[in-house]
Amino acid sequence: MWSSGKENRFGRGLGPYIVSGDKMFLLDDDGNLYLFKMENKSATLILSHKILKGIEAWGPMAIAGKYLIMRDARNLLCLNIGKN
């Protein structure tokens, strides 16, 4: 459907992603979390933030209600992704 292009690379391709509604959360190999809004033929980057130290940050993510659960080789993290 869409491509990030050559100018936007997200690690070496090992980072997980998860889709919830029209949002996609992507974790790159360095522990940066990206939030995209997905539309018909495009994905728009909404924000990004360094979340983990990026030590083997490739484990699968899960969404439970308003919480995003993720891990790397040493940490387990639960983020509130619900609306304020």
Secondary structure, DSSP 4 states (H G I P E B T S, - for coil): -----TT---TTS---EEEETTEEEEE-TTSEEEEEEE-SS-EEEEEEEE-S--SS--SPPEEETTEEEEE-SS-EEEEE-S--
